[in-house]
Amino acid sequence: MEKTIEDPPTSAVLLDRCHFSQVIFNSVEKFYVPGGDITCYYTFTQHFIPRRKDWIGIFRVGWKTTREYYTFMWVALPSDINNESTKQQEVQFKAYYLPKDDEYYQFCYVDQDGVVRGASIPFQFRPESEEDILVVTTKGKVEEIEQHNKELCKENQELKDSCASLQKQNSDLQAELQQKQEELETLQSINKKLEQKVKEQKACWETELLQLKEHNQKVSSENEKMGIRVDQLQAQLSTQEKEMEKLVQGDQDKAEQLEHLKKENGQLFLSLTEQREQQKKLQQIVEDMKQKETTTTKKQQELMACLFLRGSHLKRENSRLLSYMGLDFDSLPCQVPTSDQGCAGQNPGLVYGNPYSGIQESSAPNLLSIKKCFTCKSDFADEICDHTLEQQQMQTLCLNCPICDKIFPAREKQIFEDHVFCHSL
């Protein structure tokens, strides 16, 4: 028995488990001449799908398992199994691996599980003989033989189709039987489990029934106690109903008081609303007065600034006149009027007084009299009031803005005057 490098997949499956109708071998000769290559033609049926490890072997007629092959060739997988042209396949056996005896052999298609899916008619390997010489006969006889052969082929094909259908039905029935057997085994297992559960459940129910009976007895005893308790509660309920009637009556009285309080609250709310309106009016009046006061203050500040500027101008003019007369303005004593007549005699437009009156008064040595300071209200005689001297010293050291109370050093007199002038702009 010849073998290639890799052995094909085989099995010990017997002939009665094989399906010979799924692959059909075509154009198989009755005998092949030894010493030459042979080509095996085969066709896949509609429901058969080839796999990678399928193979075609040459078996001696009378084989029992797929392990008894003589030689084999691997099957080439078609590109498209649904195409009719790809269903027609062929494989070539080399002459070197073919049998050398004249026994009967046949092609068998074996899948990768080692199951035969198709088998050809038997053939021999022998040379041509005189028995193979063509016998000449009449045309009518030939036609009759051909017609008979056609009928036989047709009948054979019908038998093959019927056999394939029966084999398919048998296979389906076996698969269904196997499935039903598995289902039956599953159901039997489930039935056993259910019976065990029923037994356990029955024992559990019996236990629960005993517990329920005991519980029922306890409930009956408790029910009697509850009946006594209900009578007591009904007595308490009647007492509470009487108390409830008293509370309802008190609630009605409180509701009437609440209505009265709501009416008083409404009246108070109206009064409060009127007071708020009056308060708003008063606030508006106060705001108007504040605005007027602000306006008046601004005008007063502007007037003070103007008066201060005018006094500064007059002071410069007095200084100029004094310098023209050969006198120093800072060396002149400050004269404070002692009466309303003295104040009336002074020019009200001059902030620092009349410089000429100072000169005249300084030239009169015998005019000593009692005088009073305007600021501290203290009396003094010939000399100047101490408070006036302090003011003169402070004015000598610094200058105060009459509008914003900002203080400037005496040496920054021009800056002080410019600052006061800016308030009037």
Number of C-alpha atoms within 10 A of each C-alpha: 9 11 13 10 5 6 10 24 16 19 14 12 16 13 14 7 10 18 19 21 21 21 24 19 22 15 11 17 12 11 16 17 13 19 16 11 14 15 12 17 16 23 18 21 13 12 8 12 12 17 14 11 16 22 23 25 21 21 24 19 14 10 13 14 18 22 16 16 21 16 19 23 18 15 19 15 15 15 9 10 16 11 10 11 11 14 18 17 17 14 15 11 18 12 14 12 16 20 20 13 10 14 13 16 22 18 24 25 28 30 22 16 14 21 24 28 20 22 24 21 16 17 19 20 19 15 12 12 7 6 7 8 8 7 6 7 8 8 9 9 10 12 11 12 12 12 12 12 13 12 12 12 12 12 12 13 12 12 12 15 13 12 14 16 13 12 17 16 12 12 14 12 12 12 12 12 12 12 12 12 12 12 12 12 12 12 12 12 12 12 12 12 12 13 12 12 12 12 12 12 13 12 12 11 12 12 11 12 12 11 12 13 11 11 12 12 12 11 14 11 11 12 12 11 11 14 11 11 12 12 11 11 13 11 12 11 13 11 11 12 12 11 12 13 11 12 12 12 12 12 12 12 12 12 12 12 12 12 12 12 12 12 12 12 12 12 12 12 12 12 12 12 12 12 12 12 12 12 12 12 12 12 12 12 12 12 12 12 12 12 12 12 12 12 12 12 12 15 13 13 17 18 15 17 23 16 15 19 17 15 17 16 14 18 19 13 12 19 17 15 16 15 12 10 9 9 14 13 16 9 7 12 15 16 17 16 16 15 11 9 9 10 13 10 12 14 11 11 12 17 14 15 20 18 18 12 13 14 13 9 13 14 10 9 7 9 10 10 9 11 19 17 17 14 9 11 11 12 13 14 11 11 11 17 22 13 15 17 13 11 12 14 11 13 13 13 12 16 19 16 16 13 16 10 9 12 12 17 14 16 12 11 13 9 13 19 18 11 15 22 15 9 17 15 7
